[in-house]
Amino acid sequence: MVYGVGAISYSLLTRYPFGIVRLIPMSVHVAIDVIASTIVAASPWLFGFADEVYGPHLVFGAAGVAVALVTRRPGIEHPMAPQAQSAP
């Protein structure tokens, strides 16, 4: 629940179409996503409940990191984007 409230809060403050206040650059938003998703993935071991359940946390945390790494950010060339061909 803390993660959800935090994610909504910094999303509303991000400079992108869904941001309301637009204070945080998209690169900072993505960095927070990576950090938060890493914590979600590691939380069963960090907080000592891995012997009860760890699968959903690991899957959703890894998915969050993957989505953040492929997110297009203004001014940053995406590694998977097709390269423009120069005219001869």
Buried (B, 14 or more C-beta within 10 A) or exposed (E): EEEEEEBEEBBBBBBBEEBEEEEBBBBBBBEBBBEBBBBBBBBBEEEEEBEEEBEEBBEEBBEBBEEBEEBEBEEEEEEEEEEEEEEE
